[in-house]
């Protein structure tokens, strides 16, 4: 999670993208909880590979990881040199069985992984594979090829960014081989190249399937992912007992955080409102509003509003970062 999150600005100007909350939990917390559910063994260590995010972010990450594993480690990628380089930054922890995940990906699954495989690459069929790394499989369901962003169709099985390796030491050695030999693709060290080398040496990789792949790469994708999470969790208690709802209608499913005040408004469906926010005289659907926001007189859809925002406006599709005041006619 060392990237700068440029496609999610302005929301990533103040916090890294994986720490953006969806329905009350950060993206990265949801991710590691889901990974723990599919693992058929206890998670012994959670490692975060980050940029220079500051001590407060690191403290939050350590708290998040400690809910899953007894050991939490933080490593730094100081220069954006690709996925293989990023993972190798965590070299001291690459031993035994290893799960690797890119922190802007969420998924829905109902299985336990078969950890005796050499490797599992989770994939999803996509309509346009040109923007993704993809895999090809043979009639035995073994992966035969890894192709990074093919411009000519070779497969529609897109790699979603979650991987399992039975031998972390072997993974570390293959990653180091790319660095030592300056083996780059499009200027970066790619994990797919390391996996190709591992496959050529006899390791067998199999594809893993998920029920649904949820992207958090940009604002629109994140708003959609928020709606899907709310649908998954619609039978849970999503409205805090401390929320104050007056002369208003909440159309489920919606997440309403602690001490939220909603007056003379229609909220939902598929809206998340963070703690201590205030909404008045508004209609809001399919949107994310973070903590301590003050919203009045708006008609919003497909929108994302950050923390400590004060917004008075009209009917819009908006994306407003933290600590912003905006009045629209």
N, C-alpha and C positions, 0 to 999 in steps of 0.2 A: 504493500500500500504506500509506496514511496512517491507515486506520481503527484503532479500538481493539480489534477482535476480541472483542467482548463475548460472542458466542455460543460462543467457544472457551475461555472462562475455566473453571478457573483457569490453564490453560496459557499464556494470553497476559498474565498479570500480570507476568511476568519478561522475556518476549521477544515481539516482534510475531509474529503468526500466520504470515506467509510464511517466517519463519526456523525454524519447527518442522521437524525432520528426519523424512523418511519413507524407510525402507530406506537410511539412510546419507547421503541428500542432502536439503538443505532444499527446501521447496516452491518457493521463488523460484528456486533454482538449477535445479531440474527444469524450471520454466516457461521460463526464458530459453534453456536448452539446446534444448528442444523448438521454440521459436520460431526459433532459429537453423537448425534442421534443415529447417523448411518454407520458409525464405527462400531465394530463388534468387540472392541476392547476399550478399556478406559484410556482417555487421552492423558499422557504423562506430562506433556509440555506444550504450551502455546507460544509461538514466536511471531512477533510482528516485525516486518521489514519496512522501515519508514524513512522519510526524509527528515529535515530539520523542522519538526513540528512543535518543539518547545516542551517544557517540563510538565505543564498542565495536561497536555494531550497524552504524554507518556504515562502520567499518573492514571488518567482515565482508562488507557489501554490495559495497564497492569491490573486494575480493578476488574475490567471486563474479562480478561484472560483467567484471572484467579477463580472465577465462577465455574470454570470448566476443568482446569488442571492445577496441580499443586505447584508447578513451576511455570513462570512467565519470563520470557526473554525478549529484549528489544535489540534489533540490529539496524544499521543505517546504510542506505544506498545514497551516497553523496553525489553521484553523477548518473544520469539516466542512460544506462548502457544496455538496456534490454532485460528481458525476463530471466534468462539464464544467469546473467550477472547479479540480478537482484536476489535470486534464490541462493546463490553462492555466498552472498553477504552473511547468510545464516549458517556458514560452514560448521561452526562448532556444534550445532544442533542437528546436523544431517547425519544421523546414524539410526539404525533400526528401521522400523516401519514409519513412513513419512506421508502425510497428507499435505498437499500444496494447494492453496486457493488464492485467486486474485480477488481483492476485497471490494470490487464493485459488482459482484455477481451474487445473486441469491437463487435458490432453487427449491422446488417442492419434490420430495421423494418419499417412497414408502418401502424401503429395502434396507438390509444390512449388507455392507460391502464384503466380498469374498477376499479376505486379506492374504490368501495363499497365492494369488496371482502375482506374477512379476510386477505388473503395473496395470492400472486402470485409468483410462482417460474418459472423463464424462463428456458426452456429446448430445446434441439435439439437432434434429432435422430443421433446416432453414430454407426459405424460399430463394434467397440470394446469398450464396456462400462467399462472394468475392471480398467481403470485409472481414472474414474470419479465417483462422487456421482451421483446416479440415483434416479428416482421416479417411483412408480407404480401408475396407475390410475384405477378407477372403471368405470362402464358403464355410470355413471353420470358425468364423467370427473373430479371427485374430486380425489386429491392425497390421496392414502391409506398408502403408505410406503415410507420412505427415507432410502436408502441403500448406505453406503460409500464404493466405490471401490469394487463392488462384483466380486469375482473370479469365481462364478457360475452364469450363465445368469439368471437374474430376470427381466430385463428391458433394453431397449436401449435408454431411454429418459434421456440423461445426463444433469445435472444441469450446466448451463453455467456461473453462478456466479453473477446473477442479481436477486434481490428479492424485493418484496413489502410487507410491513406490515401496516395494517390499524391502529394498536394500538402500537405505539412505547413503551409506558410504559409497556405493557404486554410483549413485546419482551425483554425489559430490565430485567424484573423480572425473566423470564425464563433463560436468560443468567446467571444472578446472582445465580440462583438455581444450575446450573451446577458447578459453582465455589465453592459455599458454601458446596456442597456435593462431591466435588472432582470427579465429573463424567467425566472421560476422556475416549477417544477412541484412541488407538495407541499413548498414551502419551500426547494427546492434547485435548482441549475443542472444540468440533465440533458444528457448527451451526445446522447441520442436527439433532443432538440429541435434541437441544432446540425446533426445529420445530416439531419433533416427539412428544415431551411432549405437545406442544400446540395443535397438532392435536388430541391427546388422551383426551384433555380437551374440545373438541367440536369445535375448530376452523376449518374452511374449507379452505383448500389451493387448488388452481387450477393451472394447468400448463399454462404458457404463451409461445407462439411460436414466433420465429424470422425467417426472411427470410434467414439470413446467420449469422453464428457465426464465429468470427475472433479471433484467438488466437495470443498472442504476447509472448508466453512462452519461446521461444528460437530463435536463429538467423534465421533458415530456416522458421519457422512459421511467424516471423515478416516480412521477405522479401516477403512472400506470401501475408500477410495482406496488405502490402504496395501496391502490385500490384492490389489487389481488391479495395482498396480505390481509386486508380487512375482510375480504370474502372468506379466506381460509379461517380466520379467527372470529367469524360472526357469531358463533355460539358461546364465545367467552364474554366476560364482563369487560366492556371496552369504555364505558363511561364512568369516570371517577365519582365516588360518593360525595366528594367535596365540590364537584361542579355545581354552579348555580345557573339554572335554566329558567328563564322567565318569559312568558308570552312568546314562546318559540317552539319550533317543531324540529326534532332531530329524526332524520330519515336514515335508518340503519342500512348498512353497517358504518359506524363512525367511531373514531377514537377521540375521546374528550379527556384531557389530562386534569391534573389536580388544580383546584382553585380557579378553574376557567369560569368566566362569567359570560353568558349568552343572553341577550335581551332583544326581543322583537325581531327575531331572525328565523330563517329556514336554513338548516345545516344538513347537508348530505344529499344523496348517499356518497360514500367513499371520501370522507373528509377526516383528516387528522389535525387536531388542535392541541398544541403543547401547553405545558403547565403555565398558569398565571396569565394566560392571554384573555383579552376582552373583545367580544364581538357584539356590535349593536347595529340594528336596522339594516341587516344584510341578508343576501341570499348567496350561499356558498356551496358548491358541489364539486366533487372530484378534484380536491385540492389539498395541499399541505400547508399548515400554518404552524410555525415553531413557537418557542416559548416567549412569554412576556410581550406579545404583540398586541397592538390596539387597532382594531379594524372597525370602521364605521361607514355605513351608507354605501356598500359595495355590492356588486353582483358579479361573483367570480366563478370561473370554471377553468379546469386544467391549469391551475396556478400554484405557485410555490412562494411562500413568504417566510423570510428568515426570522431570527430572534431579535427582540427589541425593535421591531418595526412599528411605526405609526403610519397607517394608511387610510386615507379617506378618498373615496373615488367613485367610479361608476362601473359599467359593465366592461370587463377586460379579461384577457388571458395574460397574467403577469408573472414575472419572476423577479423578486425583490430580495436583495441580500440583507444581512444583519445590520442593525443600527441605522436604518434608513427612515426618513420622514418624507412622505409624499402625499400631496393633496391634488386630486384631479377633478376637473369639472366634467 
